[in-house]
Amino acid sequence: MSKDVLYYPTIEFYDEVWLKTSLCLWDKIYRIVPDSYKPKDSDEVKTAIDNGLVKNIIFK
């Protein structure tokens, strides 16, 4: 069973403690990102993305 979640309604993660705690519960966290938008991610969020824990759903 997949344990994934959609982060909504914002794109950026403003609370890294929430992100780290959530990754203890869910395997992946998805977020919707417009094609032309570059998220302003912290180093912790970039590390999670690099490790496949946070995934972008690109909205065109």
RODO-2510 file (C-alpha; in nm, 4 decimals, decimal comma):
residues 60
     n   res          X          Y          Z
     1     m     0,0000     0,0000     0,0000
     2     s     0,1351     0,3380    -0,1003
     3     k     0,1593     0,5963     0,1726
     4     d     0,1734     0,9219    -0,0203
     5     v     0,0155     1,2597     0,0486
     6     l    -0,0526     1,5817    -0,1443
     7     y     0,0722     1,9048     0,0156
     8     y    -0,1910     2,1671    -0,0566
     9     p    -0,2801     2,4614    -0,0959
    10     t     0,0693     2,6141    -0,0926
    11     i     0,3799     2,5171    -0,2892
    12     e     0,6604     2,6021    -0,0492
    13     f     0,7102     2,4214     0,2791
    14     y     0,7284     2,6918     0,5452
    15     d     0,7770     2,4563     0,8389
    16     e     1,0660     2,2146     0,7995
    17     v     0,9775     2,0419     1,1275
    18     w     0,6353     1,9619     0,9772
    19     l     0,8050     1,8245     0,6652
    20     k     1,0444     1,6031     0,8609
    21     t     0,7678     1,4779     1,0898
    22     s     0,5388     1,4103     0,7930
    23     l     0,8083     1,2059     0,6209
    24     c     0,8025     0,9767     0,9252
    25     l     0,4370     0,9028     0,8402
    26     w     0,4302     0,9148     0,4597
    27     d     0,6671     0,7709     0,2002
    28     k     0,6372     1,0663    -0,0391
    29     i     0,4896     1,4134    -0,0310
    30     y     0,3620     1,5538    -0,3600
    31     r     0,2982     1,9184    -0,4378
    32     i     0,1441     2,0907    -0,7388
    33     v     0,3821     2,3348    -0,9086
    34     p     0,2946     2,5489    -1,2120
    35     d     0,5278     2,4875    -1,5054
    36     s     0,6603     2,8444    -1,5050
    37     y     0,7151     2,8674    -1,1251
    38     k     1,0404     2,7913    -0,9423
    39     p     0,9763     2,7096    -0,5746
    40     k     1,1855     2,8893    -0,3136
    41     d     1,3006     2,5786    -0,1273
    42     s     1,5266     2,5625     0,1766
    43     d     1,8286     2,3326     0,1822
    44     e     1,6314     2,0762     0,3856
    45     v     1,3537     2,0671     0,1259
    46     k     1,6092     2,0394    -0,1571
    47     t     1,7651     1,7414     0,0224
    48     a     1,4235     1,5753     0,0492
    49     i     1,3637     1,6374    -0,3229
    50     d     1,7070     1,4981    -0,4146
    51     n     1,6256     1,1820    -0,2168
    52     g     1,2879     1,1356    -0,3869
    53     l     1,0831     1,2123    -0,0757
    54     v     0,9208     1,5272    -0,2166
    55     k     0,7898     1,5125    -0,5734
    56     n     0,6506     1,7904    -0,7907
    57     i     0,3374     1,7473    -0,9968
    58     i     0,3962     1,9936    -1,2806
    59     f     0,0840     2,1857    -1,3801
    60     k     0,0887     2,3237    -1,7352
***
